Amino acid sequence: MKLPDLLAQAVERYGSRIAITHENNHLSYEQLAAWANNLSEQLRALDLSSGARIGLFLENSSEYLAAFWAICQSEFVIVPLDTSGSPETIASIISDCDMEAIFASPRFRRKFPDIIRRTKNLKAVICSSPTGLEPDSIQSVLMASMPSATDIYASKHHARDDNTKSLAAIFYTSGSTGMSKGVMLSHENLVTNTIATLEYLDLTENDSVMVVLPFYYIYGNSLLLTHIAAGARLVIDNRFMYPELILDTMQNEKVTGFSGVPSNFTIMLGKSTLTEREFPHLRYFTQAGGGMSPDTIRNLIEAFPDKQLFVMYGQLRRHLG
């Protein structure tokens, strides 16, 4: 099984169910797949090399997911980019992996000139609105818009490489020292991890997760893959600097899961009304991205004794509570 199969199976089983909720907008599995197909056709029309590296310079959004699935459906390699990165860092990554195209958000328009000035690899910038910033050597492509609720998903059949060990994505991480390093992950790597996580979290189509972790982060990417594979729902809210708004979203959308790094839990336990609220639909928390203090773990379990807590360490996990 390869990454596109996860979405294809979800569409077959859960086509009309909601896959993504973001800013009061809802996108079904069929709509997500139709959008990804349209973007895939755009990518195939570009003059890109076989196995070309395609960047995702987008904040968490429906656009991010559509572009993510379009890249892997097109047999290209996904390269998520830290949207908080400096132009120098982003340009260094583009050069390091020989990136040929990039999906970019208009929100980061001010960074484009400096990034492009520092790179020689890019052939195309794909954006939801014209930027007018690309030199003649770089093609500016208008990103296909979100399909309407009445658009019907139609599967597109293209010849593909069924080698599950082929490269699917490169995630850049700073590691312990020096410049960011690209971690090369195959389809088999990502699908195997997804299936294992589905099993121990017991995720089903009735689940929904509060997404505050960026998708360019491997932990955030795991939320993307596991919930799509399960036919579940991704509830995206990029306003964690205002934790009360996140709590409102959790209650209003009746999420069943919350995933965070230690700082997320420290902030929510110490600087929000988390422990004063009721979350009858919430069934679990997951934590990774660093060691969480015993006091924080204890406080969370004491505040929510009826919820499961999974503390994960890379490829390991512990189930507490």
C-alpha positions in Angstrom: 0.0 0.0 0.0 1.2 3.5 -0.8 0.0 6.9 0.6 -2.6 7.6 -2.2 -4.3 4.3 -1.3 -5.1 5.7 2.2 -7.2 8.5 0.7 -8.7 6.3 -2.0 -9.9 3.8 0.5 -11.4 6.5 2.7 -13.3 8.0 -0.2 -14.7 4.6 -1.1 -15.8 3.9 2.5 -16.6 7.4 3.8 -17.0 9.6 0.7 -19.7 12.0 1.9 -18.4 12.2 5.5 -16.6 15.3 6.6 -12.8 15.0 6.4 -11.7 18.6 7.4 -13.3 21.3 9.4 -11.4 24.7 9.3 -12.8 28.2 10.0 -16.4 27.0 9.9 -15.8 25.4 6.5 -16.3 21.6 6.0 -14.8 19.5 3.3 -15.9 15.9 2.6 -13.7 13.1 1.6 -15.1 13.2 -2.0 -14.4 17.0 -2.2 -10.9 16.5 -0.8 -10.1 13.8 -3.4 -11.6 15.8 -6.2 -9.5 18.8 -5.3 -6.4 16.7 -5.0 -7.1 15.2 -8.4 -7.4 18.7 -10.0 -4.1 19.8 -8.4 -2.5 16.5 -9.5 -3.4 17.3 -13.1 -1.9 20.7 -12.7 1.4 19.2 -11.4 1.5 16.7 -14.2 1.2 19.5 -16.7 4.4 21.1 -15.5 7.8 20.2 -16.9 9.0 18.4 -13.8 11.5 15.6 -13.4 10.4 12.1 -12.4 10.3 12.0 -8.6 10.5 15.8 -8.4 10.6 17.3 -4.9 7.5 19.5 -4.3 7.4 21.9 -1.4 4.5 22.7 0.9 4.9 26.3 2.2 1.3 26.5 3.5 -0.2 26.9 7.0 -2.5 24.1 8.2 -5.6 24.3 6.0 -7.8 22.4 3.5 -5.4 23.7 0.8 -2.5 22.0 2.6 -4.3 18.6 2.6 -5.4 18.9 -1.0 -1.8 19.8 -2.1 -0.3 17.0 0.1 -2.4 14.3 -1.6 -2.0 15.8 -5.0 1.8 15.5 -4.7 1.8 11.8 -3.7 -0.9 11.0 -6.3 1.4 12.5 -9.0 4.3 10.3 -7.9 6.3 13.3 -6.7 8.0 13.7 -3.3 6.4 15.8 -0.6 8.7 18.3 1.2 6.8 20.1 4.1 8.3 23.4 5.0 8.3 25.2 8.3 6.3 28.3 7.7 8.1 30.2 10.4 11.5 29.6 8.8 13.6 32.4 7.5 14.0 33.0 3.7 17.6 31.8 4.1 16.5 28.5 5.8 13.8 27.8 3.3 16.1 28.6 0.4 18.7 26.3 1.8 16.2 23.4 2.0 15.0 24.1 -1.6 18.6 23.9 -2.8 19.5 20.9 -0.6 16.7 18.7 -2.0 16.6 20.2 -5.6 13.0 21.2 -5.1 11.4 22.0 -8.5 8.0 23.4 -7.5 6.4 24.8 -4.3 2.8 25.3 -3.1 2.9 28.6 -1.3 0.4 30.7 0.7 -0.2 34.3 -0.2 0.3 34.9 3.6 4.0 34.5 3.1 4.3 36.8 0.1 6.9 39.0 1.8 9.3 36.1 2.0 9.0 35.1 -1.7 11.5 37.6 -3.2 14.3 36.7 -0.8 13.7 32.9 -1.1 13.6 33.0 -4.9 16.7 35.2 -5.1 18.6 32.6 -3.1 17.5 29.6 -5.2 18.2 28.3 -8.7 16.1 25.1 -8.6 12.5 26.2 -8.7 10.6 25.9 -11.9 7.1 26.8 -10.6 5.3 28.5 -7.7 1.7 27.4 -7.2 -0.4 29.8 -5.2 -4.1 30.5 -4.6 -3.7 34.1 -5.9 -1.2 35.7 -8.3 2.0 36.9 -6.6 3.6 38.8 -9.4 6.9 38.2 -7.7 8.4 35.3 -9.7 11.2 36.1 -12.3 10.7 35.0 -15.9 12.5 31.8 -15.1 9.9 30.6 -12.7 6.3 29.7 -13.8 3.5 31.2 -11.7 0.6 28.8 -11.4 -2.8 29.6 -10.0 -3.8 26.8 -7.6 -7.1 25.1 -8.5 -9.8 26.3 -6.2 -11.8 24.2 -3.7 -14.5 22.2 -5.4 -18.1 23.1 -4.5 -20.3 20.9 -2.4 -22.0 19.6 -5.6 -18.8 18.5 -7.4 -18.6 14.8 -7.9 -15.3 12.9 -7.2 -14.1 11.1 -10.3 -11.1 8.8 -9.9 -8.2 9.5 -12.3 -6.2 6.5 -13.4 -2.6 7.0 -14.2 0.2 4.5 -14.5 2.1 4.4 -11.3 5.0 2.8 -9.6 3.7 0.3 -7.0 7.1 0.1 -5.2 6.1 0.8 -1.5 9.8 1.4 -0.7 10.0 4.4 -3.1 10.5 7.9 -1.6 7.3 9.6 -0.4 8.4 12.5 1.7 11.4 14.4 3.1 10.9 16.0 6.5 13.5 18.5 7.5 14.5 18.6 11.1 17.3 20.6 12.8 18.4 17.6 14.9 20.7 18.6 17.7 23.2 20.8 15.8 23.8 22.6 12.5 21.5 23.2 9.6 18.2 21.3 9.0 18.6 17.7 7.8 16.3 16.0 5.4 14.8 12.7 6.7 13.8 10.6 3.7 10.7 8.5 4.3 9.2 5.9 2.0 5.6 5.1 1.4 6.1 1.9 3.5 7.6 3.9 6.4 4.6 6.3 6.6 1.9 3.7 5.9 3.3 1.2 8.5 3.5 3.9 11.1 -0.1 5.1 10.3 -1.5 1.6 10.6 0.2 0.9 13.9 -1.1 4.2 15.3 -4.6 3.5 14.2 -4.5 0.2 16.1 -3.3 1.5 19.5 -5.5 4.6 19.4 -8.4 2.6 18.2 -9.3 5.3 15.7 -12.6 5.0 13.8 -14.7 7.1 11.4 -16.4 8.5 14.5 -13.3 10.2 15.8 -12.2 13.8 15.3 -8.9 15.4 16.4 -8.2 18.9 17.5 -5.2 19.9 15.2 -3.0 22.6 16.7 0.3 20.9 15.6 1.7 22.1 12.2 1.4 19.5 9.5 5.1 20.2 8.4 6.1 18.6 11.8 6.2 14.8 11.6 3.9 14.5 14.6 1.4 16.8 12.9 1.7 14.8 9.7 0.9 11.7 11.7 -2.5 13.2 12.6 -3.1 14.0 9.0 -2.4 10.4 7.9 -4.1 8.5 10.7 -7.3 10.4 10.6 -7.7 10.3 6.9 -6.9 6.6 6.9 -9.6 6.0 9.6 -12.3 8.1 7.8 -12.2 10.4 10.8 -12.2 14.3 10.9 -9.4 16.8 11.2 -10.5 19.9 13.1 -8.0 22.6 12.3 -7.5 25.7 14.4 -4.2 27.7 14.0 -4.9 30.1 17.0 -3.1 28.3 19.8 -1.7 31.6 21.1 -5.3 32.1 22.2 -5.9 28.8 24.1 -9.5 29.7 25.1 -10.4 29.8 21.4 -9.0 26.3 21.0 -11.0 25.1 23.9 -14.1 26.7 22.4 -13.4 24.8 19.2 -12.9 21.6 21.0 -16.3 21.9 22.7 -18.2 23.2 19.7 -16.9 20.6 17.3 -17.1 17.8 19.9 -13.6 16.5 19.2 -12.7 13.1 20.5 -8.9 13.6 20.6 -6.3 16.3 21.4 -2.6 15.9 20.4 0.1 18.2 21.6 3.7 18.7 22.6 4.7 19.4 26.2 4.4 23.1 25.9 0.8 22.8 24.6 -0.2 20.9 27.8 1.7 23.3 30.1 0.0 26.3 28.6 -3.5 24.7 28.6 -3.1 23.5 32.2 -1.6 26.7 33.6 -3.0 29.5 31.4 -6.5 28.5 30.3 -9.8 27.2 31.7 -9.1 23.6 30.4 -9.7 22.0 33.8 -12.8 24.0 34.4 -14.6 22.9 31.3 -16.5 19.7 30.4 -15.5 17.7 27.3 -18.0 14.8 27.3 -17.0 13.7 23.8 -13.2 13.8 24.4 -11.7 10.3 24.9 -8.0 10.7 24.6 -4.9 12.9 24.7 -1.6 12.1 22.9 1.7 13.7 23.7 5.1 13.6 21.9 7.8 15.9 20.8 9.8 15.8 24.0 9.6 14.6 27.5 6.7 15.9 29.5 7.3 16.5 33.2 5.8 14.0 35.6 3.9 16.9 37.3 2.2 17.9 34.0 1.3 14.3 33.3 -0.1 13.9 36.9 -2.1 17.1 36.7 -3.6 16.1 33.4 -4.6 12.6 34.6 -6.0 14.1 37.8 -8.1 16.7 35.9 -9.4 14.1 33.4 -9.4 10.7 35.0 -11.9 9.4 32.5 -9.7 10.2 29.5 -6.8 8.1 28.0 -3.4 9.6 27.8 -0.8 8.3 25.4 2.8 9.5 25.9 4.8 8.7 22.8 8.5 8.7 22.2 9.4 8.5 18.5 8.5 4.9 17.6 7.6 4.1 21.2 4.5 5.0 23.3 3.1 4.5 26.7 -0.5 4.4 27.7 -1.3 6.2 30.9 -4.6 6.6 32.7 
